[in-house]
């Protein structure tokens, strides 16, 4: 696309983009804005949320090396929920991983909710089929996250390791409820327009917005030289997640990690 635009010699060209929303590197996406040689003008004012959310997003951007903060709209009321004991109603629940989104979907249904899951039902069925193959001692080739294992015991051992916790929610569902439960989940989808709320991965939420959003803490935080941090690709995912809400942002699940990430002294954390 960039190549096609660059060949337009007799047209005014204005490129608008956010390099910090590059979250599809694993799929071959590149930061096209870095390849454009043109005068730059920052567009830092958000019309989605107020100063509270803008300040939080700016803290993440600062860790990515950005020196220009985002500005919010003073006329937009934006409330941050930090106490896990407070459970406000939400319009969207955002997760980093597919497995976590499936677990949140199952939990919502068990509580009598009618959630929508931004995931094709065939993706859930693929987890069930792959687990069945491993349980029968055969290699699974779909989904790719299960193709690493020779049998189900290897998958169970993997999720108990530090690097394997991404798969833990789905493995626990299979161990506790069986693969037919996963298939039944795939049939319990509610259209988004009729759902109580939406459950989505952050990747699938890019470009979208909701009035009230809850962030699930399944990010890959790690310790480096005694400090909590995130890799740059994870940091960009966090930035995208924190900028989807308009009025209510529930960060209670990830609050402590954010304070440590921003290096807030313990005495000031409250």
ABEGO torsion letter per residue (X at the ends): XAAAAAABAABBBBBBBBAAABAAAAAGBBBAAAABBBBBBBBABBAABBAAAAAAAAAAAAAAGBABBBBBBAABBBBBBABAABBBBBABBBBABAAAAAAAAAAAAAAGBBBBBBBBAAAAAAAAAAAAAAAAGBBBAOBAAAAABABAAAAAAAAABAAAAAAAAAAAAAAAAEAAAAAAAAAABBBAAABABBBBBAAAABGBBBABBBBBBABBBBBBGGBBBBBAAAAAAAAAAAAABAABBBAAAAAAAAAAAAGBBAAAAX
